[in-house]
Amino acid sequence: MNLPFDAELRRARLLVTAGSGGVGKTTTAAAMAVRAASFGRRAAVLTIDPARRLADALGLGELTGELRRVEPSRFADAGLDAAGELWAMMLDVKTTGDQMVRRFAPDAEAARAILDNRYYQYFSTSLAGAQEYVAIEQVRALIDEGGFDLVVLDTPPAAHAIDFLDAPDRLVSGLGSRPVQMLRAKEDGGLASRLARSGRGLVLKGLNKLTGGPFIEELTRFLTVFGSILDALKVSGEAVKARLRADDTRFFLVTSPTRSNVDEAMAFRRQLAERDFPLGGVILNRTHAPLAPVPDGPGTRAELDAALVEAGLDGLPSAERARLLDGLYESLARHNRLADADMQAAELLERATGHRPWRIPLFAHPIRDLADLDRVARHVQPVEA
């Protein structure tokens, strides 16, 4: 049973928007955070690939890997009362390897030893899911350590989102694998220890010559210090896995009424269910609400004609007035056909997900500022049967 949408914004600690590209997923995520801030919550929205116009709407110019606050004056300028705080940043999965090392190394000296080692880049890019994991780990840290009441995470388009969300699971699994455990520099015979003991062999001296430097010494030092972060990384990975499945985490599928996007949303729903990610609901964006009078109903043209009179157009020549009535009639019929198709999409989604979708109407102009984002959130309403 869907809770009222505002109730989700008040109770959740993590909201995740997921869906196809181009369906308004990022805008919806930002709208959620804006609305939560108006409730007095300290909220952050984190996105992978934000459009420039979204940064402009937030009044930030651009979103970077640095967490930035939307100034309270921006809310006042938009006519909004923000009792809480709104922060935003872009999650840059390409540059998170260094952050991972600095976060989990036992001290600054150990972190520097890893980052300065020439084998680090190979390992940081080869460990499955490491970069994506650190991006999600930032989300957990903001909630559990950063003092945020709510984090809204905007995921990549559906084709890549599952790989992104699977990163903690893959990382934890990889850290427990035999090849990684062989790297451990322990006294019980880890690879680094064995390499150190055998470093004087002719073969290894040959490797040093081929690589143009002290190959085995550098590799041994790297494995020794890198092994110091593996336990901390695994513990954190388990915490991130738990956060994605926590009682106060909700995933929202965002889609538009086109059949291809609806099909992709339903497939994504199955993947979320397989992973025990908690679905909060489905949001059908850019929908059409039926307009009265109904084109096939009695008195339609008479009602349209009365509307023309009310608008002061009753003095038009009869031929021109008839053409205008025909155009209005056809436009109204076309709109209501789209509304009917949107309703069928909503019913299909409900049967597939077990959730009655929420709808966001198709607005007349693009999102330009905080007031527009707040309007998006306030217009999230259940689809009426």
C-alpha positions in Angstrom: 0.0 0.0 0.0 1.5 3.3 -1.1 2.0 5.9 1.6 1.2 9.5 0.7 4.3 10.8 -1.1 5.1 13.5 1.4 5.1 10.9 4.1 7.9 9.1 2.3 9.9 12.3 2.1 9.4 12.8 5.9 10.3 9.3 7.0 13.0 7.9 4.6 16.7 8.2 5.1 17.7 7.1 1.6 15.5 7.5 -1.6 16.9 6.1 -4.8 15.5 7.1 -8.2 15.9 4.6 -11.0 14.7 4.2 -14.6 15.5 4.8 -18.2 17.4 7.8 -19.4 15.4 10.9 -20.4 12.3 10.2 -18.3 12.9 13.0 -15.8 14.6 10.8 -13.2 17.2 13.4 -12.1 14.6 16.2 -12.0 12.4 14.0 -9.8 15.3 13.3 -7.5 16.1 17.0 -7.1 12.4 17.8 -6.5 12.2 15.2 -3.7 15.2 16.8 -2.0 13.8 20.4 -2.4 10.5 19.2 -0.9 12.2 17.5 2.0 14.2 20.6 2.8 10.9 22.5 3.0 9.8 20.1 5.7 12.8 21.0 7.8 15.0 18.1 6.9 18.7 18.3 6.1 18.7 16.8 2.6 21.2 16.1 -0.1 20.7 15.1 -3.7 23.5 13.1 -5.4 23.5 12.5 -9.1 25.7 10.8 -11.6 25.3 12.9 -14.7 23.3 16.1 -14.0 22.1 18.4 -16.8 23.4 21.9 -16.7 19.8 23.2 -16.4 19.4 21.3 -13.1 22.4 22.9 -11.6 21.0 26.3 -12.7 17.6 25.4 -11.2 19.4 24.8 -7.9 21.3 28.0 -8.2 24.7 26.3 -8.2 25.9 27.0 -11.7 27.4 23.5 -11.9 27.5 20.3 -9.9 30.9 18.9 -9.0 32.3 16.2 -6.8 32.2 18.7 -3.9 29.1 18.7 -1.7 27.6 22.2 -2.0 24.8 23.9 -0.1 21.9 25.7 -1.9 21.8 29.1 -0.2 18.7 29.8 1.8 18.3 33.0 -0.1 17.5 30.9 -3.2 14.5 29.5 -1.4 13.3 32.9 -0.4 13.7 34.2 -3.9 11.5 31.4 -5.1 8.9 32.1 -2.6 9.6 29.0 -0.6 10.1 28.5 3.1 13.0 26.1 3.6 13.2 25.3 7.3 15.8 22.7 6.5 18.9 22.5 4.3 19.5 21.4 0.7 22.9 20.2 -0.5 23.9 18.7 -3.9 26.8 17.1 -5.6 27.8 15.0 -8.5 29.1 11.4 -7.9 32.2 11.0 -10.0 32.9 7.3 -10.2 36.0 7.9 -12.3 37.9 9.7 -9.5 36.8 7.8 -6.4 39.7 5.3 -6.3 41.9 7.8 -4.5 39.1 8.6 -2.0 38.7 4.9 -1.3 42.4 4.6 -0.4 42.4 7.8 1.8 39.3 6.7 3.6 40.3 3.1 4.5 44.1 3.4 4.8 45.2 3.1 8.5 47.0 6.5 8.3 48.1 9.2 5.9 51.5 7.6 5.4 50.0 4.3 4.3 47.6 6.1 2.0 50.4 8.0 0.4 52.5 4.9 -0.1 49.6 3.3 -2.0 48.8 6.3 -4.1 52.4 6.9 -5.1 53.0 3.3 -6.1 52.9 2.7 -9.8 50.9 -0.6 -9.5 48.1 1.2 -7.7 46.3 2.3 -10.8 46.1 -1.2 -12.2 44.7 -2.6 -9.0 42.2 0.3 -8.4 40.7 -0.1 -11.8 40.7 -3.9 -11.9 39.0 -4.7 -8.6 35.4 -5.3 -9.7 33.0 -2.5 -8.6 35.6 -0.6 -6.6 34.9 2.8 -8.1 31.1 2.4 -8.2 31.2 1.1 -4.7 33.0 4.2 -3.3 30.3 6.4 -5.0 27.6 4.5 -3.0 29.7 4.4 0.1 29.7 8.2 0.0 25.9 8.0 0.3 26.1 5.8 3.4 28.7 8.1 5.0 26.5 11.1 4.5 23.6 9.4 6.3 25.5 7.6 9.0 28.3 10.1 9.6 27.5 13.3 7.8 24.4 14.3 9.8 22.0 14.2 6.8 18.3 13.3 7.5 17.7 12.3 3.9 19.9 11.5 0.9 18.3 11.2 -2.5 20.4 9.2 -4.9 19.9 9.5 -8.7 21.2 6.4 -10.4 22.5 6.0 -13.9 20.1 5.0 -16.7 18.6 1.5 -16.2 21.0 -0.1 -18.6 23.9 0.7 -16.2 22.1 1.2 -12.8 22.1 -2.5 -11.8 25.9 -2.7 -12.3 26.1 0.4 -10.2 23.9 -0.9 -7.4 25.5 -4.3 -7.5 28.9 -2.8 -6.8 28.9 -3.3 -3.0 27.9 -7.0 -3.4 30.5 -7.6 -6.1 33.2 -5.8 -4.0 32.5 -7.8 -0.8 32.5 -11.0 -2.8 35.7 -10.1 -4.6 37.5 -9.2 -1.3 36.7 -12.7 0.0 37.9 -14.4 -3.2 41.1 -16.5 -3.2 43.1 -14.3 -5.6 42.6 -11.3 -3.4 43.4 -13.2 -0.2 46.6 -14.3 -1.8 47.7 -10.7 -1.9 47.5 -10.4 1.9 50.9 -9.6 3.4 50.7 -11.7 6.4 53.3 -13.8 8.3 51.4 -17.0 7.4 52.8 -17.0 3.9 50.8 -14.3 1.9 52.0 -13.6 -1.6 53.7 -10.4 -0.5 55.7 -12.2 2.2 56.7 -15.0 -0.3 57.8 -12.5 -2.9 59.9 -10.6 -0.3 61.6 -13.9 0.7 62.3 -14.9 -2.9 63.2 -11.5 -4.3 66.8 -12.5 -4.9 66.0 -15.2 -7.4 67.4 -15.0 -10.9 64.0 -15.0 -12.5 62.9 -12.1 -10.4 66.1 -10.2 -11.1 65.3 -10.8 -14.7 61.9 -9.2 -14.2 63.5 -6.2 -12.6 65.7 -5.8 -15.7 62.7 -6.2 -18.1 60.6 -3.7 -16.2 63.4 -1.2 -16.0 63.4 -1.0 -12.2 63.1 -2.9 -8.9 59.9 -4.7 -9.9 59.6 -7.1 -7.1 60.5 -4.7 -4.4 57.9 -2.2 -5.5 55.2 -4.8 -6.0 55.9 -6.3 -2.5 55.7 -2.9 -0.9 52.4 -2.2 -2.7 50.8 -5.6 -1.7 52.0 -5.1 1.9 50.4 -1.7 2.4 47.3 -2.4 0.2 46.5 -5.4 2.3 46.1 -3.1 5.3 42.9 -1.6 3.9 41.1 -4.8 2.8 39.5 -5.6 6.1 38.2 -2.1 6.6 36.9 -2.1 3.0 35.0 -5.3 3.5 33.4 -4.1 6.7 32.3 -0.9 5.0 31.0 -2.9 2.0 28.7 -4.9 4.3 27.4 -1.7 5.8 26.6 -0.3 2.3 24.8 -3.5 1.4 22.7 -3.2 4.5 21.9 0.5 3.8 20.6 -0.2 0.4 18.1 -2.7 1.9 17.3 -0.9 5.2 13.7 -0.3 6.4 14.1 3.5 5.8 15.5 3.1 2.2 13.1 3.3 -0.7 13.6 2.8 -4.4 11.4 4.7 -6.8 11.0 3.6 -10.4 10.6 6.7 -12.6 9.3 6.3 -16.1 7.2 8.0 -18.8 4.1 6.5 -20.4 5.8 5.3 -23.6 5.6 1.6 -24.0 9.4 1.1 -24.3 10.0 3.0 -21.1 7.2 1.1 -19.3 8.6 -2.2 -20.4 12.1 -1.3 -19.2 10.7 -0.1 -15.9 8.9 -3.5 -15.4 12.1 -5.4 -16.2 14.0 -3.2 -13.8 11.4 -3.9 -11.1 12.1 -7.6 -11.4 15.8 -7.0 -11.0 15.2 -4.9 -7.9 13.0 -7.6 -6.4 15.7 -10.3 -7.1 18.1 -8.2 -5.0 15.7 -7.5 -2.2 15.8 -3.7 -2.8 12.7 -2.1 -1.2 10.4 -0.6 -3.8 8.7 2.5 -2.5 6.6 3.1 -5.6 6.4 3.9 -9.3 6.3 7.5 -10.6 4.8 8.0 -14.0 6.2 11.3 -15.3 4.8 13.7 -18.0 1.3 12.4 -18.0 -1.9 13.8 -19.4 -5.0 14.2 -17.2 -8.4 13.9 -18.9 -10.0 17.2 -19.8 -13.7 17.9 -19.8 -15.9 18.1 -21.7 -15.4 14.6 -23.0 -15.3 14.8 -26.8 -17.7 11.9 -27.4 -20.1 13.1 -24.7 -23.4 15.0 -25.2 -23.3 18.7 -25.6 -19.5 18.9 -26.3 -19.6 21.4 -29.1 -22.2 23.4 -27.2 -19.9 23.5 -24.2 -17.0 24.6 -26.3 -19.1 27.2 -28.0 -20.2 28.5 -24.5 -16.5 28.7 -23.6 -15.8 30.8 -26.6 -18.6 33.2 -25.6 -17.2 33.4 -22.1 -13.8 34.2 -23.6 -15.4 37.1 -25.5 -15.0 35.5 -28.9 -18.8 35.3 -29.7 -18.4 38.1 -32.2 -16.3 36.1 -34.6 -17.7 35.4 -38.1 -19.6 32.2 -38.2 -17.2 30.4 -40.6 -14.1 31.4 -38.5 -15.9 30.4 -35.3 -16.8 27.0 -36.8 -13.1 26.4 -37.7 -12.0 27.4 -34.3 -14.6 25.0 -32.7 -13.4 22.2 -34.9 -9.7 22.9 -33.9 -10.6 23.0 -30.2 -12.6 19.8 -30.5 -9.8 17.9 -32.2 -7.2 19.2 -29.8 -9.3 18.1 -26.9 -9.9 14.7 -28.4 -6.2 14.2 -29.1 -5.3 15.2 -25.5 -7.8 12.8 -24.0 -6.6 10.0 -26.2 -3.1 10.6 -24.7 -4.6 10.6 -21.2 -6.4 7.3 -21.9 -3.1 5.8 -23.1 -1.3 7.1 -20.0 -4.0 5.4 -17.9 -3.4 2.1 -19.6 0.3 2.5 -18.9 -0.5 3.1 -15.2 -2.7 0.0 -15.1 0.0 -2.1 -16.7 2.6 -0.9 -14.2 0.3 -1.5 -11.3 -0.3 -5.1 -12.4 3.4 -5.7 -12.8 4.7 -4.0 -9.6 1.8 -4.3 -7.2 2.0 -0.5 -6.6 -0.6 2.0 -7.8 1.7 4.6 -9.7 2.0 8.2 -8.7 1.8 10.6 -11.6 3.5 13.9 -12.5 1.8 16.0 -15.1 3.4 17.2 -18.3 4.3 20.8 -17.6 4.2 23.6 -20.1 7.8 24.7 -19.7 11.1 23.3 -18.6 12.2 23.3 -15.0 14.0 26.6 -14.4 14.3 27.2 -10.6 13.6 25.9 -7.1 9.9 26.9 -7.4 9.5 24.7 -10.4 11.2 21.8 -8.6 8.9 22.3 -5.6 6.0 22.3 -8.0 7.0 18.9 -9.4 7.1 17.4 -6.0 3.8 18.9 -5.0 2.2 17.5 -8.1 3.1 13.9 -7.4 -0.3 12.4 -6.9 -1.7 8.8 -7.1 -3.1 7.9 -10.5 -6.9 7.9 -10.1 -8.8 4.8 -11.3 
